[in-house]
């Protein structure tokens, strides 16, 4: 490809300097490269609260990224406006030859990027797109009949075969050897080439200027930006990876990487994670099981990206149309059940612990997410989309493809979903994965004095046990009684789903 005079890299969910596909290509193909991010009002204005940790995470990550770029004589141009219109206008003002970006697989993002491509073409400019947030994307992993996989295990097998011994799909995209092509900060540019003074002076917009407020993000163990992601990745690689297979199932301990928000916003490269996992499998026998499990979790990300790409209707409707027949609860009683779930007041400690953890931190342990979602769909009988949207409003690491995929899994309506007759028992799940009640005690402190044997189902404890622990159960007291009876709710759920495949059941999980 002929060398272009100038390019503009549109950062979205790739807030890092190293191993960045679009930036690497732009720096190698253009004599001068500008970097930009748009705080998209079409997204931000729809958020329900001005205290959104994700907006703060993005903002603080951009501040750090801008500092890193300025250390290489570049800068981040950050604006607050309509995503498509802002980038097209910026491309025109900077008179670039091409806009570079890493692909997004969400239906709304695809439509937006198509609009940008048409507008740029009308201005005589190119849009160049690249794969960055996935190892394999779109149609790269297909079945023998050239169709997308609907079951994860054969997809994973094909994914692993495609990777094989070939390091190309996870090879880094070099940036540092080419940083001389970075354009200077807007305030250092010639006036004829510059931006409005307001843009040049503001650098990264403040939260307040965009209508947002500070949160408790700085108190959480996540860190922000490139440095925060690098620290978590090093901690996980050096101390937790080997035990990941079993540690990830225990919500009371730090057994997972905590990297999900960094992968969501691209402050860590998924290729780097895959390189670490594969290297550990090959070179560290004591860490191999954990590394294989972690690599499988990274494969799930690609699977959900592909599913969303091929099945955009899954955002709102079942992947499997037959499940349109299932009728979920509606009306005032359903609303009351939803409110109890949202507030962490269902009377089931493991469910309430998960919901309270998410409210306080924007994070919920993966095992607990499965329990909470299954309880929502199967015990409460509520439509999965209602729960999915609540998670979308509260999770730091919210990702449409994974969230929809996992909620449809819980509701038995998605690709490779759990069987409709498989219903998590929140009591036995709590006993199995939080046997000593450490997780429950942390997030449901009113039950902290209950003995281990009673904390998973306090309503079943004897009166003397409750009195000794200082726990009063019931409406308006220390902790609510269960909003539904598990046995009765399970029977109702089986009846609800029987319209799909007939009656039948299996033991609780």
Secondary structure, DSSP 4 states (H G I P E B T S, - for coil): -PPEEEEEEEESS---SSS-HHHHHHHHHEEEEEEEEEEEHHHHTT-S-S--HHHHHHHHHHHHHHHHHHHTT--EEEEEE-HHHHHHHHHHHHT-SEEEEE---SHHHHHHHHHHHHHHHHTT-EEEEE--S-SS-TTSS--TTS---SSHHHHHHHHHHHHTT--GGG-----GGGGGGBPPPGGGS-GGG---HHHHHHSSPPTGGGT----SGGGSTT--HHHHHHHHHHHIIIIIGGGHHHHTT-TTS--S---HHHHHHTSS-HHHHHHHHHHHHHH-GGGHHHHHHHHHHHHHHHHHHHHHHH-GGGGTS-SSGGGGG-----SHHHHHHHHHHHTT-SS-HHHHHHHHHHHHHS---HHHHHHHHHIIIIIS---HHHHHHHHHHH-TT--HHHHHHHHHHHHT-STTPPPTT----HHHHHHHHSTT-HHHHHH-GGGTTS-HHHHTSGGGS-HHHHHHHT--BSTTSSBPPPSS-HHHHHHHHHHHHHHHH-S------
